[in-house]
Amino acid sequence: MSSSEPWNVTLRSLEDGFFVDETQLQHEMPAQFSWRPIAGLGELVQFFRIRVDADDFVELGGEVWLISSAEPSEQARVDDLRTLLGKALPHVEPCFMVEQRDGFARVIGSERRAVVIAAATAVMKYFASWDESNPIVVAIGEQRFAITVGFVGKNYRVAVRRVEA
């Protein structure tokens, strides 16, 4: 697909919450967020679970677990989080947002699913960070995507274009 032809993706927010150390009590968490205890975590870590239905590549759709994690220089923290989450949620393939500013995010995640991860990241920035930049650029590895986000009915509808780095 050329960079001028967008992928069309429909997304729905499923869950916004925090991973918490298993010793923290439920009443410590704000009611509007879910919470999931993770043994050995030691801190609050925010996550977003987003359902992605991709018109052009159905096999790569499904859930994206986007974790607000660390600065790009803190790879050891990302590795620790990946290990802890792997033990607690073995069915989950987490993605880690390691850099974010208006109109841009950098994510560590599966390059095979980069288009759906980029779409989920842009939607999260749109609804959780109030980022209405158009486009929102998301970098995953060496790939960059420009995403235009819209809200239709109960779902987010996005157009994703691959762009040059």
C-alpha positions as CSV (number, residue, x, y, z in Angstrom):
1,M,0.0,0.0,0.0
2,S,1.4,3.4,-0.9
3,S,1.8,6.1,1.7
4,S,-1.1,8.1,0.1
5,E,-3.7,5.3,0.6
6,P,-4.9,5.1,4.2
7,W,-5.8,2.1,6.2
8,N,-9.3,2.5,7.8
9,V,-9.7,1.3,11.3
10,T,-12.5,1.3,13.9
11,L,-11.6,1.4,17.6
12,R,-13.4,1.3,20.9
13,S,-12.0,2.0,24.3
14,L,-12.6,-1.1,26.5
15,E,-10.8,-0.3,29.7
16,D,-8.8,2.5,31.3
17,G,-7.0,1.7,34.5
18,F,-4.0,1.2,36.5
19,F,-1.8,-1.8,37.3
20,V,-1.1,-1.6,41.1
21,D,1.1,-3.5,43.4
22,E,-0.8,-6.4,44.9
23,T,-0.4,-4.9,48.4
24,Q,-2.4,-1.7,47.5
25,L,-6.0,-1.6,48.5
26,Q,-8.8,-1.2,46.0
27,H,-10.2,1.9,47.9
28,E,-7.0,3.8,47.0
29,M,-8.0,3.9,43.3
30,P,-10.2,6.5,41.7
31,A,-13.6,5.0,40.9
32,Q,-13.6,6.0,37.2
33,F,-10.6,3.7,36.5
34,S,-10.3,-0.1,36.8
35,W,-7.4,-1.5,38.7
36,R,-5.5,-4.8,38.3
37,P,-3.1,-6.0,40.9
38,I,0.4,-7.1,39.7
39,A,2.8,-8.9,42.1
40,G,6.0,-7.0,42.6
41,L,5.0,-3.9,40.7
42,G,5.8,-1.4,43.5
43,E,4.1,1.6,41.7
44,L,1.0,2.7,39.8
45,V,1.3,2.1,36.0
46,Q,-1.5,3.4,33.8
47,F,-2.9,1.3,31.0
48,F,-5.4,1.5,28.2
49,R,-7.1,-1.5,26.6
50,I,-8.5,-0.7,23.2
51,R,-10.4,-2.9,20.7
52,V,-9.2,-2.5,17.1
53,D,-11.2,-3.6,14.1
54,A,-9.1,-3.1,10.9
55,D,-11.0,-3.1,7.6
56,D,-7.9,-4.0,5.6
57,F,-6.1,-6.5,7.8
58,V,-8.6,-8.3,10.0
59,E,-6.0,-10.8,11.2
60,L,-4.0,-8.1,13.1
61,G,-7.0,-6.6,14.8
62,G,-8.1,-7.4,18.3
63,E,-7.1,-5.9,21.6
64,V,-4.2,-3.5,22.1
65,W,-2.9,-3.1,25.7
66,L,-1.1,0.3,25.7
67,I,1.0,0.9,28.8
68,S,2.2,4.3,29.9
69,S,5.7,3.4,30.9
70,A,9.0,5.2,30.8
71,E,11.3,7.6,29.0
72,P,13.1,6.1,26.0
73,S,16.3,5.9,28.0
74,E,14.7,3.7,30.6
75,Q,14.7,0.4,28.7
76,A,15.4,-1.6,31.9
77,R,12.1,-0.3,33.3
78,V,10.2,-1.4,30.2
79,D,11.9,-4.8,30.4
80,D,10.9,-5.1,34.1
81,L,7.3,-4.2,33.3
82,R,7.2,-6.7,30.4
83,T,8.4,-9.5,32.7
84,L,5.8,-8.6,35.5
85,L,2.9,-8.3,33.1
86,G,3.9,-11.5,31.3
87,K,3.6,-13.4,34.6
88,A,0.3,-11.8,35.6
89,L,-1.3,-11.6,32.1
90,P,0.3,-14.2,29.9
91,H,-2.3,-13.7,27.1
92,V,-1.5,-10.0,26.7
93,E,1.0,-8.6,24.3
94,P,1.8,-5.2,25.9
95,C,2.8,-2.1,24.1
96,F,4.8,0.6,25.9
97,M,4.4,4.3,25.2
98,V,7.8,5.6,26.0
99,E,7.5,9.2,24.6
100,Q,4.6,11.5,24.1
101,R,4.0,15.1,23.3
102,D,1.3,17.0,21.4
103,G,0.9,15.4,18.0
104,F,3.5,12.6,18.6
105,A,4.1,9.4,20.5
106,R,6.8,6.7,20.4
107,V,5.8,3.2,21.2
108,I,7.6,-0.1,21.8
109,G,5.5,-2.9,20.4
110,S,5.1,-5.6,17.8
111,E,6.2,-4.2,14.4
112,R,4.0,-6.9,12.8
113,R,1.0,-5.1,14.4
114,A,2.4,-1.6,14.1
115,V,-0.6,-0.2,12.2
116,V,-3.2,-1.3,14.8
117,I,-0.9,-0.2,17.7
118,A,-0.4,3.2,16.1
119,A,-4.1,3.6,15.6
120,A,-4.8,2.6,19.2
121,T,-2.1,5.0,20.4
122,A,-3.6,7.9,18.5
123,V,-7.1,7.2,19.8
124,M,-5.7,7.0,23.4
125,K,-4.0,10.4,22.9
126,Y,-7.2,11.8,21.5
127,F,-9.5,10.8,24.3
128,A,-7.2,10.6,27.3
129,S,-4.7,13.3,26.6
130,W,-7.1,15.7,24.8
131,D,-4.7,15.7,21.9
132,E,-6.7,16.9,18.9
133,S,-3.6,17.3,16.6
134,N,-4.3,16.3,13.0
135,P,-2.5,14.2,12.3
136,I,-1.1,12.4,15.4
137,V,2.2,10.8,14.4
138,V,3.1,7.5,16.0
139,A,6.6,5.9,15.7
140,I,7.1,2.2,16.3
141,G,10.6,1.0,15.6
142,E,11.7,2.5,12.3
143,Q,8.0,2.9,11.1
144,R,6.0,6.1,11.4
145,F,2.3,6.6,10.9
146,A,0.2,9.7,10.6
147,I,-3.3,9.2,12.0
148,T,-6.4,11.2,11.7
149,V,-8.9,10.5,14.5
150,G,-12.7,11.0,14.4
151,F,-15.5,9.9,16.7
152,V,-18.6,8.3,15.1
153,G,-21.4,7.0,17.3
154,K,-19.8,5.0,20.0
155,N,-16.5,4.2,18.2
156,Y,-13.4,6.0,17.0
157,R,-12.8,5.9,13.3
158,V,-9.3,6.6,12.1
159,A,-7.3,6.8,8.8
160,V,-3.7,5.6,9.2
161,R,-1.0,6.5,6.6
162,R,2.6,5.3,6.6
163,V,5.0,8.3,6.4
164,E,8.7,8.7,6.0
165,A,10.7,8.9,9.2
